């Protein structure tokens, strides 16, 4: 079975295709001219409309995030770490409190 390699298109190519599609060229015609699937053009248009020119098509699995989204991610990570630390400390307190209860009490008699 022959596997078809995936075509990769850079950001400038995608932006140019999206711009041409907004200029009135039908998506099917544009796709056949460029030898790409019409679904790609539709997906690129949607991403462009949703994210704008600057955040669209960041490349190879890189997620384009705004500064606020980056800060939210950082804070969520810090919160998860704090929750884990709290859980570990609670377990340690339980373990040490059991250990001190089971120690014999020595009196000076």
C-alpha positions as CSV (number, residue, x, y, z in Angstrom):
1,X,0.0,0.0,0.0
2,X,1.4,3.4,-1.0
3,X,1.1,6.0,1.6
4,X,0.5,9.6,0.4
5,X,2.7,12.2,2.1
6,X,1.0,15.1,3.7
7,X,1.4,18.5,2.0
8,X,2.5,21.3,4.3
9,X,1.7,24.8,3.4
10,X,3.4,27.8,5.0
11,X,1.6,30.8,6.5
12,X,2.1,33.1,3.6
13,X,0.6,30.6,1.2
14,X,-2.4,30.1,3.4
15,X,-2.9,33.8,3.8
16,X,-2.7,34.4,0.1
17,X,-5.2,31.6,-0.6
18,X,-7.6,33.0,2.0
19,X,-7.3,36.5,0.5
20,X,-8.0,35.2,-3.0
21,X,-11.0,33.3,-1.7
22,X,-12.3,36.6,-0.1
23,X,-11.7,38.4,-3.4
24,X,-14.6,36.4,-5.0
25,X,-12.9,33.4,-6.5
26,X,-15.0,30.4,-5.8
27,X,-13.4,27.9,-3.4
28,X,-13.8,25.0,-5.8
29,X,-12.1,26.9,-8.6
30,X,-9.3,28.1,-6.4
31,X,-8.7,24.6,-5.0
32,X,-8.5,23.0,-8.5
33,X,-6.1,25.8,-9.7
34,X,-3.8,25.2,-6.7
35,X,-4.2,21.4,-6.5
36,X,-5.5,21.5,-2.9
37,X,-8.7,20.1,-1.3
38,X,-11.5,22.7,-1.0
39,X,-11.9,21.6,2.6
40,X,-8.5,23.1,3.4
41,X,-9.5,26.4,2.0
42,X,-12.7,26.4,4.0
43,X,-10.8,25.5,7.2
44,X,-8.2,28.2,6.6
45,X,-10.9,30.8,6.0
46,X,-12.6,29.8,9.3
47,X,-9.3,30.0,11.2
48,X,-8.5,33.4,9.7
49,X,-12.0,34.7,10.6
50,X,-11.8,33.3,14.1
51,X,-8.3,34.3,15.0
52,X,-7.3,37.1,12.7
53,X,-4.2,37.4,10.6
54,X,-1.7,37.5,13.4
55,X,-2.8,34.4,15.3
56,X,-3.8,32.3,12.3
57,X,-1.6,29.5,11.1
58,X,1.2,29.5,13.7
59,X,2.7,26.3,12.2
60,X,3.5,22.7,13.0
61,X,1.3,22.1,16.0
62,X,2.3,25.4,17.7
63,X,-0.7,26.9,19.4
64,X,-1.1,30.6,19.0
65,X,-2.1,32.1,22.3
66,X,-2.8,35.7,23.3
67,X,-1.0,37.1,26.4
68,X,-4.1,36.5,28.5
69,X,-4.3,32.9,27.4
70,X,-0.6,32.4,28.2
71,X,-1.2,33.8,31.7
72,X,-4.2,31.6,32.2
73,X,-2.2,28.5,31.3
74,X,0.6,29.5,33.6
75,X,-1.8,30.2,36.5
76,X,-3.6,26.9,35.9
77,X,-0.3,25.1,36.0
78,X,0.6,26.8,39.3
79,X,-2.7,25.9,40.7
80,X,-2.3,22.2,39.8
81,X,1.1,22.2,41.4
82,X,-0.2,23.8,44.6
83,X,-3.1,21.3,44.8
84,X,-0.6,18.4,44.4
85,X,1.7,19.9,47.1
86,X,-1.3,20.3,49.5
87,X,-2.3,16.7,48.9
88,X,1.2,15.4,49.6
89,X,1.4,17.5,52.8
90,X,-2.0,16.2,54.0
91,X,-0.8,12.6,53.4
92,X,2.4,13.3,55.3
93,X,0.5,14.8,58.2
94,X,-1.7,11.7,58.4
95,X,1.3,9.4,58.3
96,X,3.2,11.3,61.0
97,X,0.2,11.7,63.2
98,X,-0.4,7.9,63.2
99,X,3.3,7.3,63.9
100,X,3.3,9.6,67.0
101,X,0.1,8.0,68.4
102,X,1.5,4.6,68.2
103,X,4.7,5.5,70.1
104,X,4.7,4.4,73.7
105,X,4.5,7.1,76.3
106,X,7.3,7.1,78.8
107,X,6.6,8.3,82.3
108,X,9.3,9.0,84.9
109,X,8.1,6.6,87.6
